[in-house]
Every structure is written in C-alpha cells, then in structure tokens.
C-alpha cells in the first residue's frame, strides 16, 4: 500500500513539474496588480459661493495621469487627483468623472461623482424642517385613507 502511494505521489509531482515547465515555456508570466479606491468624494451638495472639492484616491497603483470631465466634456487643466471649484455656482451642478491612466496610457479606473450647487440653504441632519413624527403620522393617515377607499371600492 505504501509503495502504491509513493508511486502515486511521484507521478503527481512529475505531472506538476511538467505543467509548470510547459507554462513557463509559453511566455512571460502575467501578474495582477491589486488596486482599490481608498478615498472618494460621495455625491456632493454645497451652497452657491462655497468651494467644491472632489477627489478620488487610489491605493496599490500610482496613476501617471488623471483627467476630469464635467458632463462628459474634458475639463482643461484638470489633471490632478483632486479637482477644486472656487466659488461654485449652480451652473457647476452635474456629473464629474475622473479617469486615471498608467504610464502606458491604459485606463486604470473611471469614477463618477454627482455634484449639486444650490442657491438656498442646504438642509442639515436634525435641523427640524419636518419632525419625523409628523412625517410618519402623514404616511399613516394616507395609508389609512387608501385602505378605506379600497374597501369601499371592493364592496361596490
């Protein structure tokens, strides 16, 4: 039994060696670079007149070139990891895209960020513009009215 297992192990080793030699004979071994987006501005909302700053950070690979787009149009001179708009206006509302390229010009990553510049005050969490209790009461009331109407319609 041990003799059979020894021969089987030797056969498996020989096949593995043969496969590894054949694989190396085919050409260069390719490697995969692990890359992740480490930091990205989420959809941004700012008041008119404030500065809008959007960024994408990439770990694992240092892109050789960046290009920012606004509504699919390249932004001239916007070729850094961070894109800033000083004194943003409502016209700056739209979708910004950042493409990052390696030294060979191959695209590494492309990310979209939605930005909105508003004239009025941006609501803050917990500002009390509509109490949660009032919102739930309104939803419950609408649901109750809908149930009554559906019941009356079913009886008719």
N, C-alpha and C positions, 0 to 999 in steps of 0.2 A: 504494500500500500504506500509506504513512504517513498519507494522507488518510483512509483507512478506519479505521485505528487511532485517529486523532484523533477521528473522529466517534463511534466506539465508546466511547472514554474519556469523551467529553462526555455520551453517553447514560447511561452508568453513573453519572456524577456527578449528573446530573439525577434519576435514579431514587433514588439515595441521599438527595438533598436532599428529594425528595418524601416518602420514607418517614420521614425524621427530622421533617419538619413535621407529618405525619399522627400520628406517635407523640406529639408534644408536644401536639397538639390533643385527645388523648383524656383528658387529666387529668394529675395530678401524677406525677412520676417517682418510683418507689419505689427505696429504697436498701436494701442488705443490710448489717447490722452484723456484723462479724467478731467472734466471741466464742469463747474457749477456756477450758477448765478448766485453770488453771495449777498448782493445788495441791489435793490431795485426800487425806485420810487413807485409807489402804488398810484392809482388814479388820483391826480392832484386837483384840488379846488382851492383857489386863492381869490382874494378880493382884488378888484382893479386897483392898480397903483402899487401893489406888493410885488416883490420879486418872486419869480417862478424858477425853481431849480429842480431839474430832473436828472437822474443818474442811474447807471447800471454798472455794477461791479462784478467782475468775473474772476473766480479763483481757479487755479490749475494751469491756466494759459494766459500769457500776457499778449493781448491783441496788438498788432503792429499799427493798425489804423482803425479809426471809428468814423462813422458818418451818421449824422442825424438828419431826419426827414420830418417835415411838417405837412400833414395831409398828403403824403406820398410824394412830396416835392423836396429834393435835397436842399438843406439849409447851407448856404455858402459860409465857409469858415467854421462850421460846427463839426469839429473833428476830434473832440476830446471825450473822455468818459462822462464828464458832467456837462450839461447844457443849461445855461442860465439865461433868463429873460429878465432884464431890469425894467421895473415899472410896467408890469404886464397890463395888457388891455383886453377887453372882451374879444377882439379880433384874434388874440392868441389862443383862443379856445379851439381844441381839435385833438387829433391823434398824432403823437410824436412817435417816431420809430428810430431805434438805434441799431445799426448794423456794425458788427465788429469783424475785422478781417485779420488773417495771419499775414506773415511776411510775403507769402506767395500770392496773396490776393484772394485766397479762398475764404468764404464767409464762415465764421465760427458760430455766430449767434445773431439772431434778429429778435428784438423785443419791442412791443408796442406799449405805449403809456398814454392814457387819455388825460387831458388837462382841460380844466374849465376855469375861466376867469369871469367872475360875476361882479356886477355893479353894486348889488345890495349886500347887506351883512350876511356872512356865511353862518348858518346856524351851528351852534356848538352843542356837543352832547350835554344833556341835562340843563339846557337853557330855559326849559319850561314853556316852550312855544305851544305845545299841546300836551297836557298831562296824560300819562299812559292810561290812567283810569278812565279818563274821558274818551280816549280812543277806543278802549275795549268796550265801554258802555255803548258807544255808537255802533260798533261792529255787532254787538249782541242784539241791539234794537233792530238793526237792518236784517239780521238773520231771523229774528222773531217775526217781523213783518212778512218776510219772504215765506216762512213756514205757514203763516195764516193764509196768505194769498194762494199758495199751492194747495192747501187743504180745502179751501172754498172752491177752487177750480176742479179738484178731484170729485167733490160732491155734486157739482153741476152737470 
